[in-house]
């Protein structure tokens, strides 16, 4: 072996070792089960990041709730056990209570006005997240949240005899349900299935895709046809981990994440509709709600907005969300 060849091998080995040392493994948690639509998008994003970074960025996904529920994952990000997470609702509240400004029940009527308002308010929320040490890489949603129960519910009073799951740790939301006269039971999301089986709870609100993916609907085959709220979701990473990523590839990672967010929205909505059809084929009954009863649901929820918001959601932020929504509605009505 010549000296030149030997030197070449040594140089290649050094480069290989340096690349391995400099590689950043991003530990990402999600409640999404393996091979679910949510998981598939994250897996594809990890492959895209690996290409952009020439293999120096590796996304390690902890799926199916093995890293805990959404609030647990955020707490683990704060202490460095996780670097990133795809979280919704309660997980985002754990980062910033201000997120509730776009998650108040019966605030939106359809995807169009929800997409419009979320897009316009996103920059303001991202600044709030940044101040708390988190960077939003993509926004999305998990579909509309509906009420699933073991006995039929149409009118708000029909729910009162049943025991309703609420996210553990969200005291404002818990109190709001109690104010409306409901038997709210705070639990972690990974306890829902066993709680339905044991009778600890009889009802919960979630998206159709979650009800199907986690097989909760098998123990609760009644669904109330009221769009309670679109479940906001986001892929977030700690600012500390983000700063460890080479500056020259950050913008491309953001762009790929935003493209993934667009696919996320499109696929989630398609899969949400399909999830309803699949559950109906397996015994799910959907209960229509007359307009006057829908108005009663809206009235009761709106009455409890101050309680849901608590002390940490600025009323002026909620007012801005409502203004953007109302302007959109007015523009749609205009000739």
Phi, psi and omega in degrees: 000127181286161178298324181295317179295316179300317179297323179296316179298318180296316180298318179297320180295319179297315180298320180297315180296317180297321179295318181296320181294321185278352181297139178251120174265122180259113180274115187242128178255151176202149173283343184301129178293156174305139177068013172277163178304321179299312182298318182300320179294319178294320178298315179297322178296320178299320178294321179294318178296323179296320178294313181301323185263008184055037175087001183276348175246123181239127180260115178257115188261126173256098190262170173070017178082012180295338177265010181102180177278183188303311178298324177300317182295322178295318178297323178291329175295322182295330182257007173088004178284334171233157178253331185208165178199148169262108187231160179228177172026257188298330177292321178289327176295327179296329176281309184211115179300337181301339179301334181298342180300334178251014182234022179282134184302138176066020178287323184240154182258328185207175183298323185298310182288329176296313179299319181299310183290316181300319180297319183285330184267350187303315183300321180295317179293322181297325176295321178295317179297318181299321180295341180258007174092019181231146177243131178272123180263330175203149173252149176199193171210160181262013184099178180282143178273133177235167177266124176247134186218168177268343174231149185302140176227126174238302178276148179308326181291339179296337183278341189299324179287345185267159180260122191255127173293136167226153181298129176295137178100341179265083186295326180294315179294319178301314181294324179298315178297321178294322178300328180278001175093018184260156182268081185278135181238111180283127181214162168284151185297330180284004175258357186299312185300311181293326179292324175294320181293321183276345183090006178297324172230157177237354188207156177197159173248134180196180177275154176303321181295321178292318180300322179282312185300320181268001178061027176290328186296338178297339179249010182201082191264026175240129179234129179272126185278066175232121176283099185288309182193145171283127186281103181292142176223160179204148170264118183238149178227147178292146179297327179299314180290323179300321181290342178278350179273136181308135184302322188293344180249358184299315183298321178292326176294320178297315180299317179294326178293318180293324175295320177296324178298322178295316177296322180304309181299312182298311183290322180299319182290323176294315181291329179296314178296320179293324179299320178298316180297318180296315181294324177297322178295340181249026169104001179289134175250129179257128184256115179293149181240119180297155182305321181292327178285323176300320177298325179291318175303313181299315181300315183293320178294313184297325178301331183260011177306314181302324179289317179299319181292326182066204183266355188252001178252111183298126178304328180292332177289318176298319179298323178293319177300315180294324178296314179298319178296313182294323177295321178295316179297319180295321179293325178292326181284336184294142180292000000 
